[in-house]
């Protein structure tokens, strides 16, 4: 089966909350704030091992996350040297025989803001999150996208744009999910930045029925 590129995202400056979230959930080398980071997602999933192998052999990047799902594989590598991360991406694209624009263009599956969240709703989210706790009365921004790894881009750009707290982000699987909280105005700004980031990504349109 041919390997297809689903997500290819270069982050020139990993924001502090997203870096901390990766440290909380990853099993690899922890990133620190403001390093350069690369997220790559492919299908089929097991092929991700060959891609991280070439990135590590050819460059000096460090891997934080390697996930193999039933259908998809995702990796994250990072370095304080942006050139090393760019080179890692180039090596991965070379192995795949494609370019950055062969990635799938992100699709916004859901984009919701809940105003003045109820205490019991906040309690449930606080039990399952890996990031900051949400307090009753705050606004909650929820985003869902496909391919999944674009959720990392949405989280990073939202954090740059607004004074919000990262509750949780899942950049792998069938869908990527992002939860952020804060004041109403700040959440509105974060949501706008996240959506704009996804809409600004070039790539190929996914074929109907293929992203399930």
Phi, psi and omega in degrees: 000131179292144179273129181247144179273121180262307182230138173217108185227121174259123176252117184284342182209099181290120185288153189305316182290321178293320176300316180295321179296318177299318179298324181292327189251344187275164177244007182251222184270127186289132172277153173252162181302144171077009171285165173276147186218148179230127174249128177231133178231134183223171171223138000285166190296317186296338181294348181296334179296320178294327181286318179290331177297313181291324179297319182285328179285328187262345183222179182251029177285163176243138180268134174260317189227135173221114184235131174243111177265180180303317184246333189235154174236145181222142174226154170230131173231155184210165178193154173289340179266107181300326180297324178294320179292318176300317180295321177300317177297319179297320180294321178295315179297324179297316179297320180285342182070036181218181178243172179303326182283359174275356176293163177278134176293132183295145176245127177277110183276318176211150183211101189229141171238124177256120183273140175049067186298142182287149183304317182290328175294315178300320181299317180296315179296321181295334179284337187246356185275158174249359180249220182287154175281147174260138181259147176305140180095341177285164173269148182237126176256126179238128177231141176228135184215164171218143352301161193293321189294346176293346177298330177294319176298314180300317180296316183295316182287326176295320179293325177296324192271339189212160178272078182235167178249135178279112180278313179193153174211136178236103184262029179213164183102194181292324180226145172269144183227142181225133175234127177223149182226164179161196176291161184302313183292321180291322177294321176300317180294319179297317180298317180298319180292320180296314180294318179297323179297317179292320181291339181275358181275128175274160179160187181269145175289138178285146179286141180305133177084000183265346186254045180257000000 
